[in-house]
Amino acid sequence: MSLWLQIVDTVGAVLVLIGAAICLLGVIGMLRLPDVLSRSHAATKPQSLGLLLVLAGVALRLRSGMDLATLALIGFFQLMTGPVAAHLVARSAYRTGQIDHGELLFDELDEQLTEES
């Protein structure tokens, strides 16, 4: 095995480890944070970054065209669906009254909802 392949494999392993650690921090945040909005933030930001780092690390280890295309699709769909789902959960929590409005700095949704009524 050449020196470059060893370096790429090592970098891939480090990226997988860092991505897994970031995902773990996101899970801890989801368990420890007090309200829905904070939990939805912890569910999307670190999870998306952590997954992209894990996928980049796996891509460096596999180095196959079909595998890279599959990993790219996984990353694309994760970035498209994860934040949108968290946004919908936060919006439904807002509409059902599970959010303390006193903690919000800006409440633009309240203005939109009162205009619709």
N, CA, C and O atoms as a MOPAC input file, in Angstrom:
PM7 MOZYME 1SCF
protein

 N      0.84900 1    -1.17300 1     0.00000 1
 C      0.00000 1     0.00000 1     0.00000 1
 C      0.89500 1     1.23700 1     0.00000 1
 O      1.88000 1     1.30400 1     0.73700 1
 N      0.54900 1     2.19700 1    -0.82000 1
 C      1.39100 1     3.38500 1    -0.93100 1
 C      1.14500 1     4.33600 1     0.23800 1
 O      0.18200 1     4.20200 1     0.99300 1
 N      2.03000 1     5.27200 1     0.35000 1
 C      1.95000 1     6.25400 1     1.43700 1
 C      0.69800 1     7.10800 1     1.30200 1
 O      0.06400 1     7.43400 1     2.30600 1
 N      0.32700 1     7.48100 1     0.06000 1
 C     -0.84400 1     8.33100 1    -0.13900 1
 C     -2.12500 1     7.61700 1     0.25700 1
 O     -3.02200 1     8.23000 1     0.83400 1
 N     -2.21900 1     6.35400 1    -0.04100 1
 C     -3.41500 1     5.61000 1     0.35900 1
 C     -3.51800 1     5.48600 1     1.87500 1
 O     -4.61900 1     5.51300 1     2.42300 1
 N     -2.38700 1     5.35200 1     2.55400 1
 C     -2.40200 1     5.31200 1     4.01400 1
 C     -2.84600 1     6.65000 1     4.58500 1
 O     -3.60200 1     6.69700 1     5.55500 1
 N     -2.37700 1     7.73500 1     3.98300 1
 C     -2.77200 1     9.07100 1     4.44700 1
 C     -4.26400 1     9.29200 1     4.22100 1
 O     -4.95600 1     9.79600 1     5.10500 1
 N     -4.76600 1     8.91700 1     3.04300 1
 C     -6.19000 1     9.09200 1     2.74200 1
 C     -7.04200 1     8.22700 1     3.66700 1
 O     -8.08600 1     8.67800 1     4.13800 1
 N     -6.61900 1     7.00400 1     3.93100 1
 C     -7.35900 1     6.13900 1     4.85700 1
 C     -7.37200 1     6.71300 1     6.26900 1
 O     -8.39000 1     6.64800 1     6.95800 1
 N     -6.25400 1     7.27100 1     6.69900 1
 C     -6.17800 1     7.87100 1     8.03100 1
 C     -7.07400 1     9.10400 1     8.12400 1
 O     -7.78300 1     9.28500 1     9.11300 1
 N     -7.04100 1     9.94500 1     7.10100 1
 C     -7.91500 1    11.12700 1     7.08300 1
 C     -9.37600 1    10.69800 1     7.07700 1
 O    -10.19900 1    11.31000 1     7.75800 1
 N     -9.71300 1     9.65600 1     6.32000 1
 C    -11.08000 1     9.14400 1     6.30900 1
 C    -11.51600 1     8.64900 1     7.66900 1
 O    -12.63800 1     8.91300 1     8.10000 1
 N    -10.63800 1     7.93500 1     8.34900 1
 C    -10.97300 1     7.44100 1     9.68800 1
 C    -11.16300 1     8.59200 1    10.67000 1
 O    -12.05700 1     8.54700 1    11.51500 1
 N    -10.32900 1     9.61800 1    10.56400 1
 C    -10.45800 1    10.78300 1    11.44800 1
 C    -11.77100 1    11.51400 1    11.17700 1
 O    -12.44200 1    11.95000 1    12.11200 1
 N    -12.14300 1    11.65200 1     9.89500 1
 C    -13.40900 1    12.31100 1     9.57300 1
 C    -14.60500 1    11.52700 1    10.10500 1
 O    -15.56800 1    12.11700 1    10.59500 1
 N    -14.54600 1    10.21400 1    10.01100 1
 C    -15.63200 1     9.38900 1    10.55400 1
 C    -15.71600 1     9.56600 1    12.07700 1
 O    -16.80900 1     9.68200 1    12.63000 1
 N    -14.58600 1     9.58500 1    12.73600 1
 C    -14.57000 1     9.75700 1    14.18900 1
 C    -15.09300 1    11.13600 1    14.59700 1
 O    -15.88600 1    11.24000 1    15.53200 1
 N    -14.66300 1    12.18200 1    13.91600 1
 C    -15.13400 1    13.53100 1    14.23900 1
 C    -16.62900 1    13.65700 1    13.94900 1
 O    -17.36400 1    14.24200 1    14.74500 1
 N    -17.08800 1    13.11400 1    12.81700 1
 C    -18.50700 1    13.16400 1    12.48400 1
 C    -19.36100 1    12.42000 1    13.49300 1
 O    -20.43800 1    12.88600 1    13.86500 1
 N    -18.88500 1    11.26600 1    13.93800 1
 C    -19.62800 1    10.51100 1    14.95500 1
 C    -19.67300 1    11.27200 1    16.27500 1
 O    -20.68900 1    11.24000 1    16.96900 1
 N    -18.58700 1    11.95600 1    16.63100 1
 C    -18.57200 1    12.74100 1    17.87100 1
 C    -19.54500 1    13.91600 1    17.78400 1
 O    -20.22000 1    14.23500 1    18.76400 1
 N    -19.62100 1    14.55600 1    16.62700 1
 C    -20.56000 1    15.67000 1    16.46400 1
 C    -21.99900 1    15.16400 1    16.52400 1
 O    -22.85700 1    15.81500 1    17.11900 1
 N    -22.26900 1    14.01400 1    15.91500 1
 C    -23.61100 1    13.42100 1    16.01000 1
 C    -23.95500 1    13.08000 1    17.46100 1
 O    -25.09300 1    13.27000 1    17.88900 1
 N    -22.99200 1    12.58300 1    18.20400 1
 C    -23.20900 1    12.27600 1    19.61500 1
 C    -23.53400 1    13.54000 1    20.40300 1
 O    -24.40700 1    13.51800 1    21.27000 1
 N    -22.84900 1    14.63000 1    20.11600 1
 C    -23.15900 1    15.89200 1    20.79100 1
 C    -24.56600 1    16.37400 1    20.44600 1
 O    -25.25500 1    16.93200 1    21.29900 1
 N    -24.99600 1    16.16300 1    19.20200 1
 C    -26.35600 1    16.52300 1    18.82700 1
 C    -27.39200 1    15.71200 1    19.58600 1
 O    -28.41700 1    16.24900 1    20.00600 1
 N    -27.13400 1    14.42600 1    19.76400 1
 C    -28.05700 1    13.56300 1    20.51800 1
 C    -28.10100 1    13.98700 1    21.97900 1
 O    -29.17400 1    14.03200 1    22.58100 1
 N    -26.95300 1    14.29400 1    22.54900 1
 C    -26.92500 1    14.76700 1    23.94200 1
 C    -27.69700 1    16.07000 1    24.06200 1
 O    -28.41600 1    16.27400 1    25.04100 1
 N    -27.56000 1    16.95900 1    23.07500 1
 C    -28.31800 1    18.20000 1    23.07700 1
 C    -29.81200 1    17.96400 1    22.99000 1
 O    -30.59000 1    18.66100 1    23.64200 1
 N    -30.22300 1    16.98200 1    22.18600 1
 C    -31.64900 1    16.67600 1    22.08200 1
 C    -32.20000 1    16.14700 1    23.40000 1
 O    -33.36200 1    16.38900 1    23.72700 1
 N    -31.39200 1    15.44100 1    24.14400 1
 C    -31.85100 1    14.90400 1    25.42200 1
 C    -31.82500 1    15.94000 1    26.53700 1
 O    -32.65700 1    15.89000 1    27.44400 1
 N    -30.89000 1    16.87200 1    26.48400 1
 C    -30.68000 1    17.78200 1    27.61000 1
 C    -31.36600 1    19.13900 1    27.46700 1
 O    -31.65000 1    19.78700 1    28.47500 1
 N    -31.63500 1    19.57900 1    26.25300 1
 C    -32.19500 1    20.92400 1    26.07600 1
 C    -33.66100 1    20.96200 1    26.49200 1
 O    -34.36500 1    19.95700 1    26.38400 1
 N    -34.12900 1    22.12900 1    26.97300 1
 C    -35.42900 1    22.17600 1    27.64200 1
 C    -36.65300 1    22.28200 1    26.73400 1
 O    -37.70200 1    21.73600 1    27.07700 1
 N    -36.56300 1    22.96300 1    25.59100 1
 C    -37.78300 1    23.21600 1    24.83100 1
 C    -37.67900 1    22.69200 1    23.40000 1
 O    -36.62200 1    22.23700 1    22.96000 1
 N    -38.79100 1    22.76700 1    22.69400 1
 C    -38.90500 1    22.18200 1    21.35500 1
 C    -37.97500 1    22.87700 1    20.36500 1
 O    -37.33300 1    22.21500 1    19.55000 1
 N    -37.90000 1    24.19300 1    20.42900 1
 C    -37.07700 1    24.91900 1    19.47100 1
 C    -35.59200 1    24.60400 1    19.64800 1
 O    -34.87400 1    24.44200 1    18.66200 1
 N    -35.13800 1    24.52000 1    20.86500 1
 C    -33.74200 1    24.16800 1    21.12000 1
 C    -33.45600 1    22.74000 1    20.69100 1
 O    -32.39600 1    22.45400 1    20.13500 1
 N    -34.38300 1    21.86000 1    20.94400 1
 C    -34.19000 1    20.46000 1    20.54100 1
 C    -34.19300 1    20.30900 1    19.03000 1
 O    -33.42800 1    19.51000 1    18.49000 1
 N    -35.03700 1    21.06100 1    18.33700 1
 C    -35.03900 1    20.95700 1    16.88300 1
 C    -33.74500 1    21.51300 1    16.29800 1
 O    -33.26700 1    21.02300 1    15.27400 1
 N    -33.18200 1    22.52000 1    16.93400 1
 C    -31.87600 1    23.03400 1    16.50800 1
 C    -30.80000 1    21.97200 1    16.71000 1
 O    -29.95400 1    21.76500 1    15.83900 1
 N    -30.83400 1    21.30500 1    17.85200 1
 C    -29.85000 1    20.25700 1    18.13300 1
 C    -30.06100 1    19.03600 1    17.24600 1
 O    -29.12600 1    18.27000 1    17.01200 1
 N    -31.27200 1    18.85100 1    16.75600 1
 C    -31.54800 1    17.69700 1    15.90300 1
 C    -31.05600 1    17.91200 1    14.48300 1
 O    -30.76900 1    16.93900 1    13.78500 1
 N    -30.94700 1    19.16000 1    14.03100 1
 C    -30.60800 1    19.38400 1    12.62800 1
 C    -29.17700 1    19.83100 1    12.40500 1
 O    -28.48500 1    19.25700 1    11.56500 1
 N    -28.71800 1    20.82300 1    13.12100 1
 C    -27.39400 1    21.39600 1    12.82400 1
 C    -26.26400 1    20.39700 1    13.02800 1
 O    -25.54600 1    20.10800 1    12.07100 1
 N    -26.07300 1    19.85900 1    14.22200 1
 C    -24.95600 1    18.93300 1    14.37800 1
 C    -25.16600 1    17.60900 1    13.64400 1
 O    -24.19900 1    16.99000 1    13.19900 1
 N    -26.41200 1    17.17500 1    13.51600 1
 C    -26.64500 1    15.91000 1    12.83200 1
 C    -26.28400 1    16.01500 1    11.35200 1
 O    -25.69500 1    15.09300 1    10.78600 1
 N    -26.63500 1    17.12900 1    10.73000 1
 C    -26.31300 1    17.29400 1     9.30900 1
 C    -24.80800 1    17.38800 1     9.10000 1
 O    -24.26400 1    16.73800 1     8.20800 1
 N    -24.13500 1    18.18800 1     9.91200 1
 C    -22.68200 1    18.31700 1     9.78200 1
 C    -21.99300 1    16.99600 1    10.10200 1
 O    -21.07400 1    16.58600 1     9.39400 1
 N    -22.42700 1    16.33600 1    11.15200 1
 C    -21.82700 1    15.06200 1    11.53000 1
 C    -22.00200 1    14.00800 1    10.45400 1
 O    -21.07200 1    13.26100 1    10.15300 1
 N    -23.19600 1    13.94600 1     9.87200 1
 C    -23.42500 1    12.96700 1     8.81000 1
 C    -22.57400 1    13.27400 1     7.58800 1
 O    -22.04200 1    12.35600 1     6.96300 1
 N    -22.43600 1    14.54900 1     7.23600 1
 C    -21.60200 1    14.89300 1     6.07700 1
 C    -20.13800 1    14.52700 1     6.32500 1
 O    -19.45000 1    14.07600 1     5.40900 1
 N    -19.66200 1    14.71500 1     7.54300 1
 C    -18.28400 1    14.32600 1     7.85000 1
 C    -18.11500 1    12.81100 1     7.80600 1
 O    -17.10500 1    12.31200 1     7.31000 1
 N    -19.09100 1    12.08600 1     8.31700 1
 C    -19.02400 1    10.62600 1     8.25000 1
 C    -19.05200 1    10.16300 1     6.79700 1
 O    -18.29300 1     9.27300 1     6.41300 1
 N    -19.92000 1    10.76200 1     5.99000 1
 C    -19.99400 1    10.38400 1     4.58200 1
 C    -18.69700 1    10.72100 1     3.84100 1
 O    -18.25600 1     9.95800 1     2.98100 1
 N    -18.09000 1    11.86100 1     4.17300 1
 C    -16.81500 1    12.20900 1     3.54200 1
 C    -15.72700 1    11.22100 1     3.94400 1
 O    -14.90600 1    10.82600 1     3.11600 1
 N    -15.71900 1    10.82500 1     5.20100 1
 C    -14.73900 1     9.84200 1     5.65000 1
 C    -14.92800 1     8.48900 1     4.99100 1
 O    -13.95800 1     7.83200 1     4.61500 1
 N    -16.17300 1     8.07500 1     4.85300 1
 C    -16.45500 1     6.80000 1     4.19100 1
 C    -16.09100 1     6.87900 1     2.71500 1
 O    -15.57900 1     5.91500 1     2.14500 1
 N    -16.35500 1     8.02600 1     2.09400 1
 C    -16.00300 1     8.20000 1     0.68300 1
 C    -14.49300 1     8.10800 1     0.48000 1
 O    -14.03600 1     7.55000 1    -0.51700 1
 N    -13.71800 1     8.65000 1     1.41800 1
 C    -12.25900 1     8.54700 1     1.30700 1
 C    -11.79100 1     7.11200 1     1.47200 1
 O    -10.77200 1     6.71800 1     0.90600 1
 N    -12.52600 1     6.33800 1     2.23900 1
 C    -12.13100 1     4.93900 1     2.44400 1
 C    -12.55100 1     4.03700 1     1.28700 1
 O    -11.82400 1     3.10500 1     0.94300 1
 N    -13.71400 1     4.29500 1     0.67600 1
 C    -14.22600 1     3.39000 1    -0.35200 1
 C    -13.62800 1     3.65800 1    -1.73500 1
 O    -13.15700 1     2.73500 1    -2.39800 1
 N    -13.64700 1     4.91500 1    -2.16800 1
 C    -13.03500 1     5.36100 1    -3.42900 1
 C    -13.59500 1     4.66800 1    -4.67300 1
 O    -12.87100 1     4.52100 1    -5.65800 1
 N    -14.83000 1     4.24700 1    -4.66300 1
 C    -15.46100 1     3.62700 1    -5.82600 1
 C    -16.50600 1     4.58300 1    -6.38900 1
 O    -17.16600 1     5.29500 1    -5.63100 1
 N    -16.65800 1     4.60500 1    -7.68900 1
 C    -17.58200 1     5.54500 1    -8.32000 1
 C    -19.02500 1     5.35400 1    -7.88500 1
 O    -19.70400 1     6.32600 1    -7.55400 1
 N    -19.49700 1     4.12900 1    -7.88100 1
 C    -20.87400 1     3.85300 1    -7.48600 1
 C    -21.08600 1     4.15300 1    -5.99900 1
 O    -22.13900 1     4.65700 1    -5.60900 1
 N    -20.09200 1     3.84400 1    -5.17800 1
 C    -20.19900 1     4.14600 1    -3.74900 1
 C    -20.23400 1     5.64900 1    -3.50900 1
 O    -20.99600 1     6.12200 1    -2.66500 1
 N    -19.42100 1     6.40200 1    -4.23800 1
 C    -19.40800 1     7.85700 1    -4.07600 1
 C    -20.73800 1     8.46700 1    -4.50400 1
 O    -21.22500 1     9.40100 1    -3.86800 1
 N    -21.32700 1     7.94800 1    -5.57400 1
 C    -22.63300 1     8.44700 1    -6.01300 1
 C    -23.70400 1     8.15300 1    -4.97000 1
 O    -24.55800 1     8.99800 1    -4.69800 1
 N    -23.66100 1     6.96700 1    -4.38900 1
 C    -24.62500 1     6.61100 1    -3.34800 1
 C    -24.46000 1     7.49700 1    -2.11900 1
 O    -25.44700 1     7.95400 1    -1.54200 1
 N    -23.22000 1     7.73800 1    -1.72000 1
 C    -22.96700 1     8.60400 1    -0.56100 1
 C    -23.40600 1    10.03900 1    -0.84200 1
 O    -23.91100 1    10.71800 1     0.05200 1
 N    -23.21900 1    10.50100 1    -2.07000 1
 C    -23.66200 1    11.85300 1    -2.43300 1
 C    -25.18100 1    11.96200 1    -2.36100 1
 O    -25.70900 1    12.97100 1    -1.89400 1
 N    -25.87900 1    10.93900 1    -2.81600 1
 C    -27.34200 1    10.94200 1    -2.72000 1
 C    -27.81200 1    10.91700 1    -1.26500 1
 O    -28.77600 1    11.59500 1    -0.90800 1
 N    -27.13900 1    10.14500 1    -0.43900 1
 C    -27.49200 1    10.10300 1     0.98800 1
 C    -27.32700 1    11.48800 1     1.61200 1
 O    -28.20600 1    11.95900 1     2.33400 1
 N    -26.20400 1    12.13300 1     1.33200 1
 C    -25.96900 1    13.47600 1     1.86400 1
 C    -26.97600 1    14.48300 1     1.34900 1
 O    -27.45700 1    15.32000 1     2.11200 1
 N    -27.30400 1    14.41600 1     0.06400 1
 C    -28.26100 1    15.34900 1    -0.53100 1
 C    -29.63000 1    15.21100 1     0.12300 1
 O    -30.22800 1    16.20600 1     0.53300 1
 N    -30.12600 1    13.98200 1     0.22100 1
 C    -31.45600 1    13.79400 1     0.77800 1
 C    -31.49700 1    14.09400 1     2.27400 1
 O    -32.52800 1    14.53400 1     2.78200 1
 N    -30.41000 1    13.86700 1     2.97900 1
 C    -30.36800 1    14.22600 1     4.39900 1
 C    -30.43700 1    15.73800 1     4.57000 1
 O    -31.13700 1    16.23500 1     5.45200 1
 N    -29.71700 1    16.46500 1     3.73300 1
 C    -29.73900 1    17.92400 1     3.83700 1
 C    -31.07200 1    18.51200 1     3.38800 1
 O    -31.44200 1    19.60300 1     3.82100 1
 N    -31.79100 1    17.80500 1     2.53200 1
 C    -33.09100 1    18.29200 1     2.08400 1
 C    -34.20800 1    17.96500 1     3.07100 1
 O    -35.12500 1    18.76800 1     3.24300 1
 N    -34.15400 1    16.82000 1     3.71100 1
 C    -35.28000 1    16.39000 1     4.53100 1
 C    -35.13400 1    16.71300 1     6.02100 1
 O    -36.13000 1    17.01500 1     6.67800 1
 N    -33.93400 1    16.65700 1     6.55900 1
 C    -33.74600 1    16.86600 1     7.99900 1
 C    -34.16500 1    18.24800 1     8.47600 1
 O    -35.00300 1    18.33900 1     9.37300 1
 N    -33.62400 1    19.32800 1     7.92100 1
 C    -34.02800 1    20.65900 1     8.37800 1
 C    -35.49100 1    20.98700 1     8.08900 1
 O    -36.12900 1    21.69500 1     8.86800 1
 N    -36.02500 1    20.48400 1     6.98700 1
 C    -37.42900 1    20.74000 1     6.67200 1
 C    -38.33400 1    20.05200 1     7.69400 1
 O    -39.31400 1    20.64100 1     8.15100 1
 N    -38.01500 1    18.83100 1     8.04600 1
 C    -38.80900 1    18.11200 1     9.04200 1
 C    -38.73400 1    18.81300 1    10.40100 1
 O    -39.74800 1    18.92600 1    11.08900 1
 N    -37.55900 1    19.28100 1    10.79000 1
 C    -37.42800 1    19.99300 1    12.06500 1
 C    -38.20500 1    21.31200 1    12.03500 1
 O    -38.78500 1    21.71500 1    13.04300 1
 N    -38.21700 1    21.97300 1    10.89300 1
 C    -38.98300 1    23.21000 1    10.76100 1
 C    -40.47900 1    22.94200 1    10.92200 1
 O    -41.18400 1    23.70200 1    11.58500 1
 N    -40.95000 1    21.87000 1    10.31800 1
 C    -42.36800 1    21.53800 1    10.42900 1
 C    -42.73900 1    21.14100 1    11.85900 1
 O    -43.82400 1    21.48100 1    12.33200 1
 N    -41.85800 1    20.43200 1    12.54400 1
 C    -42.11600 1    20.07800 1    13.94000 1
 C    -42.16400 1    21.33900 1    14.80000 1
 O    -43.04100 1    21.47600 1    15.65300 1
 N    -41.22400 1    22.26000 1    14.57900 1
 C    -41.21300 1    23.50000 1    15.36300 1
 C    -42.43900 1    24.35400 1    15.06200 1
 O    -43.00500 1    24.96800 1    15.96700 1
 N    -42.84600 1    24.39600 1    13.81300 1
 C    -44.02900 1    25.19100 1    13.45900 1
 C    -45.30300 1    24.58600 1    14.05500 1
 O    -46.17700 1    25.31700 1    14.52200 1
 N    -45.40800 1    23.27500 1    14.04100 1
 C    -46.59200 1    22.66100 1    14.64600 1
 C    -46.57500 1    22.83200 1    16.16000 1
 O    -47.63400 1    22.98500 1    16.77000 1
 N    -45.40300 1    22.81000 1    16.77600 1
 C    -45.31800 1    23.07500 1    18.21700 1
 C    -45.73200 1    24.50900 1    18.52000 1
 O    -46.36400 1    24.77000 1    19.54400 1
 N    -45.38100 1    25.43100 1    17.64400 1
 C    -45.78700 1    26.82700 1    17.82200 1
 C    -47.31300 1    26.95000 1    17.72300 1
 O    -47.94600 1    27.61000 1    18.54700 1
 N    -47.88600 1    26.31200 1    16.71400 1
 C    -49.33200 1    26.42800 1    16.49400 1
 C    -50.15000 1    25.75900 1    17.59000 1
 O    -51.27400 1    26.18100 1    17.86400 1
 N    -49.60500 1    24.72400 1    18.21900 1
 C    -50.34700 1    24.03800 1    19.29200 1
 C    -50.08800 1    24.64400 1    20.66500 1
 O    -50.61500 1    24.15100 1    21.66300 1
 N    -49.28500 1    25.70200 1    20.73500 1
 C    -49.06700 1    26.40300 1    21.99300 1
 C    -48.06100 1    25.77000 1    22.92200 1
 O    -48.11800 1    25.99900 1    24.13000 1
 N    -47.14200 1    24.98000 1    22.40000 1
 C    -46.13600 1    24.33500 1    23.23400 1
 C    -44.86100 1    25.15500 1    23.36500 1
 O    -43.87300 1    24.68500 1    23.93000 1
 N    -44.87700 1    26.37900 1    22.84600 1
 C    -43.69400 1    27.24700 1    22.88200 1
 C    -43.99500 1    28.45400 1    23.75400 1
 O    -45.05600 1    29.06700 1    23.63600 1
 N    -43.06000 1    28.78900 1    24.62500 1
 C    -43.19500 1    29.96400 1    25.48300 1
 C    -42.87000 1    31.20200 1    24.64400 1
 O    -41.72200 1    31.40500 1    24.25000 1
 N    -43.87600 1    32.01700 1    24.37600 1
 C    -43.68500 1    33.18300 1    23.51200 1
 C    -42.82300 1    34.26000 1    24.15500 1
 O    -42.29500 1    35.12200 1    23.45300 1
 N    -42.67200 1    34.22800 1    25.46300 1
 C    -41.82800 1    35.20000 1    26.14300 1
 C    -40.34700 1    35.01600 1    25.86000 1
 O    -39.56900 1    35.96100 1    25.98400 1
 N    -39.95400 1    33.81400 1    25.48400 1
 C    -38.54900 1    33.53600 1    25.20200 1
 C    -38.14000 1    33.86300 1    23.77100 1
 O    -36.95200 1    33.84900 1    23.44800 1
 N    -39.11200 1    34.15800 1    22.91000 1
 C    -38.80500 1    34.46500 1    21.51700 1
 C    -38.36100 1    35.91400 1    21.38400 1
 O    -39.00300 1    36.81100 1    21.92900 1
 N    -37.27800 1    36.14800 1    20.66900 1
 C    -36.83400 1    37.51700 1    20.41100 1
 C    -37.70400 1    38.17600 1    19.35500 1
 O    -38.12000 1    39.32300 1    19.52100 1
 N    -37.98300 1    37.46400 1    18.27500 1
 C    -38.84400 1    37.94100 1    17.20400 1
 C    -39.92900 1    36.90200 1    16.97300 1
 O    -39.65700 1    35.70200 1    16.92800 1
 N    -41.14400 1    37.36900 1    16.83100 1
 C    -42.26200 1    36.45500 1    16.60800 1
 C    -42.98100 1    36.85500 1    15.32800 1
 O    -44.08600 1    37.39600 1    15.36700 1
 N    -42.34800 1    36.58500 1    14.19800 1
 C    -42.91100 1    36.95100 1    12.90600 1
 C    -44.10100 1    36.07100 1    12.53800 1
 O    -44.97500 1    36.50100 1    11.78700 1
 N    -44.14500 1    34.86400 1    13.04900 1
 C    -45.23700 1    33.95400 1    12.72000 1
 C    -46.54900 1    34.41900 1    13.35600 1
 O    -47.61600 1    34.16300 1    12.79900 1
 N    -46.49700 1    35.08300 1    14.48900 1
 C    -47.70800 1    35.57600 1    15.13600 1
 C    -48.40600 1    36.60400 1    14.24600 1
 O    -49.63200 1    36.61500 1    14.14300 1
 N    -47.61300 1    37.47000 1    13.60100 1
 C    -48.18700 1    38.46900 1    12.70400 1
 C    -48.84800 1    37.79400 1    11.50600 1
 O    -49.91100 1    38.22900 1    11.06400 1
 N    -48.23000 1    36.73100 1    10.97300 1
 C    -48.80100 1    36.03300 1     9.82600 1
 C    -50.07600 1    35.29400 1    10.21400 1
 O    -51.03100 1    35.25700 1     9.43900 1
 N    -50.09800 1    34.71500 1    11.38600 1
 C    -51.27200 1    33.96300 1    11.81000 1
 C    -52.44300 1    34.88300 1    12.14400 1
 O    -53.59400 1    34.51100 1    11.91600 1
 N    -52.17700 1    36.07700 1    12.67800 1
 C    -53.27800 1    37.00100 1    12.96600 1
 C    -53.83800 1    37.62800 1    11.69100 1
 O    -55.00800 1    38.00900 1    11.64900 1
 N    -53.00800 1    37.73700 1    10.64900 1
 C    -53.51100 1    38.26300 1     9.36300 1
 C    -54.41500 1    37.25700 1     8.69400 1
 O    -55.37600 1    37.64400 1     8.03000 1
 N    -54.13000 1    35.95500 1     8.85000 1
 C    -54.93600 1    34.91700 1     8.22200 1
 C    -56.30200 1    34.79600 1     8.87700 1
 O    -57.28000 1    34.46200 1     8.20800 1
 N    -56.38200 1    35.05800 1    10.16200 1
 C    -57.65000 1    34.87700 1    10.89200 1
 C    -58.64200 1    35.95300 1    10.59700 1
 O    -59.75000 1    35.93500 1    11.13400 1

